[in-house]
Amino acid sequence: MKRFDLRHLKSDFYGRMSELMNKDVAKDEVAIFLFEVGDFSPVQKSADIVKESGWTLMNSLKFNEVDWTIVVKK
């Protein structure tokens, strides 16, 4: 399991998330991504990217007032 903090990218984290999943996460491995949520549109978009990429979204939850965490299995 690997954890990646993408909060510093604000709402522009999608490309980096995909890059990390493709390069740094092995098949059947789980990754945790932390990102800033803002208006909640990043939550749906990140779930769409996970689905389109053929990965499994295992969990999606609010971490605190501004941050969101998703757990993805490759």
C-alpha positions in Angstrom: 0.0 0.0 0.0 1.3 3.4 -0.9 0.0 6.9 0.1 0.3 10.0 -2.0 -0.4 13.5 -0.8 -1.7 15.6 -3.8 -3.1 18.5 -1.8 -0.4 20.9 -3.0 -1.7 20.5 -6.6 -5.1 21.9 -5.6 -7.7 20.8 -8.2 -5.1 20.0 -10.8 -4.1 16.6 -9.4 -5.7 14.2 -12.0 -2.6 13.8 -14.3 -0.3 13.2 -11.3 -2.7 10.7 -9.8 -2.8 8.7 -13.1 1.0 9.0 -13.5 1.6 7.6 -10.0 -0.9 4.8 -10.5 0.7 3.8 -13.8 4.4 4.1 -12.7 4.6 3.6 -8.9 1.7 1.3 -8.1 2.1 -2.5 -8.9 -0.8 -4.6 -10.2 -3.1 -5.6 -7.3 -1.5 -3.0 -5.0 -3.6 -0.4 -3.2 -2.9 3.4 -3.3 -4.3 6.1 -1.1 -4.6 9.6 -2.6 -5.2 12.7 -0.5 -6.4 15.8 -2.4 -8.2 19.1 -1.7 -11.9 18.9 -2.5 -13.1 22.5 -2.8 -16.5 22.3 -4.6 -16.7 18.4 -4.6 -16.3 18.2 -8.4 -12.8 16.6 -7.9 -14.5 13.7 -6.1 -16.6 12.7 -9.1 -13.9 13.4 -11.6 -11.4 11.3 -9.7 -13.9 8.4 -9.5 -14.5 8.7 -13.2 -10.7 8.5 -13.9 -10.4 5.4 -11.7 -13.3 3.7 -13.6 -12.0 4.7 -17.1 -8.5 3.4 -16.2 -9.9 0.0 -15.1 -8.8 0.4 -11.5 -11.1 -0.3 -8.5 -12.3 2.5 -6.2 -12.3 0.9 -2.8 -13.2 3.9 -0.7 -13.8 7.6 -0.9 -14.2 9.7 2.2 -13.9 13.2 3.6 -10.7 13.4 5.6 -11.4 16.7 7.2 -13.0 20.1 6.3 -11.1 20.5 3.0 -9.4 17.3 2.2 -10.7 14.1 0.5 -9.1 10.6 0.5 -9.7 7.9 -2.1 -8.4 4.3 -1.9 -7.7 2.7 -5.3 -6.6 -0.8 -6.2 -4.8 -1.3 -9.5 
